[in-house]
Amino acid sequence: MERRKARAPLSHRVWWRVVLAAVLVVPAITARPYEPARTADVVREVLQAPYVTAIPALLPVAKLLLLAVAVLPFLGARWAGQALIGYYATILVAVGLGQNMADTTTYGFAWLIGNTVVMLVVAVWCVLDLVRGRTTLRREGLCRGRLWLLVPMALALLMPYAMVDGSLVPSIGTVLTNEAGVTYCMITPVVLGTLLLFPDEVDRRTLGTVAWVGLLFGLLNLLDWFALHPAYWWMGVLHLPLVLTAGWGLIESRPGTSRPAVSARG
């Protein structure tokens, strides 16, 4: 008898990915009702002043912590993988709640509950990875042929922007103190980029889950910033690292996908 084909893990099942996508577009909870056509406006108002940015002094701290856990694998720390995955799970809880709630001018209290639920699902997945020791990042596993990924990772971490006359434009004035360290769409490319740079012992289930959710958020943001609100085109550019790393991560997470050849590691 032919051996039955092994079932795909939950992270790679189509129905599970459809569920995550559906949850992501669940209508927001608001104190004042809104028309579905105004959904993008609700999202924008929440993200303009979310609770997570209420203490400005913590923003550079969050950015430094993200940089620290991304650098650990380069330094050869044996627990680098656990630190990266553990920090990502922790910050996702804070961001999942704090970045998706705000007291808005138009709608009163607003909660992007779909965003919160999906981010918390990813956080739980990362906790399982951490507890079971699925992902390990070793300095010897650095894929030198992928070092160019440091460029989009840096763009996400720095998040260079400013508001000028109602438009969002490139600026380096706030790169040390802005909210990149508590913004899902900037944190995730740094995490995914690090996993792709040290791919040898990255768990494909974790990579696939993080990448799929990241791709959903990335594509929705590209649609918003480039098509619906072109005056904010630079914010669309700042989301390209998320789409790039998430798309690549999704492809590499597929069972049977080969890892980089040894020669590519220098």
C-alpha positions in Angstrom: 0.0 0.0 0.0 1.1 3.5 -0.7 2.1 5.5 2.3 -0.4 8.2 3.0 0.8 11.7 2.4 1.5 13.4 5.8 -1.1 16.0 6.7 0.1 19.6 6.6 0.6 21.2 10.0 -2.1 23.6 11.2 0.0 26.6 10.3 0.0 25.5 6.6 -3.7 24.5 6.2 -5.7 26.6 3.9 -8.7 26.7 6.1 -6.7 28.1 9.0 -5.2 30.8 6.9 -8.6 31.7 5.6 -9.9 32.0 9.2 -7.0 34.3 10.1 -7.7 36.5 7.1 -11.4 36.6 8.0 -10.8 37.5 11.6 -8.5 40.4 10.5 -11.4 42.1 8.7 -13.9 41.8 11.6 -15.5 45.3 12.1 -14.0 47.5 14.8 -15.7 48.2 18.0 -16.5 51.9 18.4 -18.4 54.1 20.9 -20.1 55.8 18.0 -21.4 53.8 15.0 -19.9 54.1 11.6 -20.7 53.0 8.0 -18.6 50.0 6.7 -17.3 52.3 4.0 -15.6 54.3 6.7 -13.6 51.4 8.0 -10.3 52.7 6.6 -11.0 56.1 8.4 -11.5 54.3 11.7 -8.3 52.4 11.3 -6.4 55.5 10.5 -7.7 57.5 13.4 -6.8 54.6 15.8 -3.3 54.3 14.5 -2.7 58.1 14.7 -2.8 58.1 18.5 -3.0 54.5 19.9 -2.7 53.8 23.6 0.7 52.2 23.1 2.3 55.5 22.3 0.9 57.2 25.4 4.3 57.2 27.2 6.8 58.7 24.6 9.8 58.0 26.8 9.2 54.2 26.3 9.3 54.4 22.5 13.1 54.5 22.1 13.4 51.8 24.7 11.2 49.5 22.7 13.2 50.3 19.6 16.5 49.5 21.3 15.1 46.2 22.7 14.1 45.2 19.2 17.5 46.0 17.8 19.2 44.1 20.7 17.3 40.8 20.1 18.0 41.1 16.3 21.7 41.5 16.9 22.1 38.6 19.3 22.4 35.9 16.7 25.3 37.8 15.1 27.0 37.8 18.5 26.8 34.1 18.8 24.5 34.0 21.8 23.2 30.4 22.2 19.8 31.6 23.4 19.4 34.1 20.6 16.5 32.3 19.0 14.6 32.0 22.3 15.3 35.7 23.0 14.0 36.8 19.6 10.9 34.6 19.6 10.2 35.4 23.3 10.5 39.1 22.8 8.3 39.0 19.7 5.6 37.1 21.6 5.8 39.6 24.5 5.7 42.8 22.3 2.8 41.3 20.2 0.7 41.2 23.4 1.4 44.8 24.2 1.1 45.9 20.5 -2.0 43.7 19.9 -3.8 45.5 22.6 -2.2 49.0 22.8 -1.7 49.7 19.1 -5.3 48.8 18.2 -7.1 50.9 20.8 -7.5 54.6 20.9 -9.8 57.5 21.9 -10.6 59.0 18.6 -12.1 62.4 17.8 -14.8 61.1 15.4 -15.7 57.7 16.8 -14.9 57.9 20.5 -13.3 54.8 21.9 -12.3 52.5 19.1 -10.9 49.0 19.1 -9.6 47.2 16.0 -10.5 43.9 17.6 -9.7 41.8 14.5 -6.1 43.1 14.5 -5.8 42.3 18.2 -7.1 38.7 17.9 -4.8 37.9 15.0 -1.7 39.3 16.7 -2.5 37.4 19.9 -2.8 34.2 17.9 0.7 34.8 16.5 1.9 35.6 20.1 0.5 32.2 21.3 2.1 30.4 18.4 5.5 32.0 19.4 5.0 31.0 23.0 4.5 27.4 21.9 7.7 27.6 19.8 9.6 29.0 22.8 8.3 26.4 25.3 9.1 23.5 22.9 12.4 24.9 21.8 11.5 24.7 18.1 13.6 27.6 16.8 17.4 28.1 17.3 19.5 30.8 15.7 23.2 30.0 15.4 25.9 32.4 14.2 27.3 29.6 12.1 24.0 29.4 10.2 24.2 33.0 8.9 23.4 33.1 5.2 25.8 35.8 3.9 24.1 35.9 0.6 21.1 37.4 2.3 22.8 40.2 4.1 21.1 42.7 1.8 18.0 42.0 4.0 19.6 44.3 6.5 18.5 47.2 4.3 14.8 46.7 4.5 15.1 45.6 8.1 16.9 48.9 8.9 14.2 50.9 7.0 11.5 49.3 9.2 13.5 49.8 12.4 14.2 53.4 11.7 10.8 54.3 10.2 12.0 57.7 8.8 9.0 59.9 8.3 7.4 63.2 9.3 4.1 65.0 8.7 4.5 68.2 6.6 1.4 70.2 5.6 -0.8 67.2 5.9 1.4 64.9 3.9 3.7 62.2 5.2 7.2 62.5 3.9 10.7 61.0 4.4 12.5 62.4 7.3 15.3 61.3 9.6 14.4 63.7 12.4 12.6 61.2 14.6 14.3 57.9 13.8 15.7 57.5 17.3 12.4 58.3 19.1 9.5 57.3 16.9 7.0 54.5 17.4 8.6 51.8 15.2 9.4 49.7 18.2 5.7 49.4 19.1 4.3 49.2 15.6 3.5 45.7 14.4 4.3 46.5 10.7 7.8 47.7 11.6 8.6 45.1 14.3 7.7 42.1 12.1 10.1 42.8 9.2 13.0 42.9 11.7 11.9 39.6 13.2 11.3 37.9 9.9 14.5 39.3 8.4 16.5 37.8 11.3 14.8 34.4 10.9 15.6 34.5 7.1 19.2 35.4 7.8 19.7 32.4 10.1 17.4 29.9 8.4 19.0 26.5 9.4 17.0 25.8 12.5 14.0 28.0 12.2 10.7 26.2 12.7 8.7 26.3 9.5 5.4 26.3 11.3 6.4 29.5 13.2 7.9 31.1 10.2 4.8 30.3 8.1 2.4 31.7 10.7 4.4 34.9 11.3 4.8 35.4 7.6 1.2 34.8 6.6 -0.2 37.3 9.1 2.5 39.7 8.2 1.7 39.4 4.5 -2.0 40.1 5.2 -1.2 43.2 7.1 1.3 44.3 4.6 -0.9 44.0 1.6 -3.8 45.8 3.3 -1.5 48.6 4.1 -0.2 48.9 0.6 -3.8 49.1 -0.7 -4.6 51.8 1.9 -1.5 54.0 1.5 -0.9 53.7 -2.2 -4.5 53.5 -3.5 -6.9 55.0 -1.0 -4.7 57.7 0.5 -1.9 58.5 -2.0 -1.0 61.6 0.0 0.6 59.2 2.5 2.5 57.2 -0.2 5.7 57.2 1.9 3.9 55.1 4.5 3.3 52.6 1.8 7.0 52.6 1.0 7.7 51.9 4.7 5.5 48.9 4.5 7.4 47.3 1.7 9.9 45.6 4.1 7.0 43.8 5.7 5.6 42.6 2.3 9.1 41.5 1.1 10.1 39.6 4.3 6.6 38.1 4.8 6.3 36.9 1.2 9.8 35.4 1.3 9.1 33.8 4.7 5.9 32.3 3.4 7.7 30.7 0.5 10.5 29.4 2.6 8.2 28.0 5.2 6.7 25.5 2.8 7.5 21.8 3.7 10.1 20.5 1.4 11.6 23.9 0.5 15.4 23.6 0.6 17.6 25.7 2.8 20.4 27.9 1.3 23.4 26.0 0.1 26.5 26.0 2.3 28.4 28.0 -0.3 25.9 30.9 0.1 27.0 31.3 3.7 30.5 32.3 3.1 
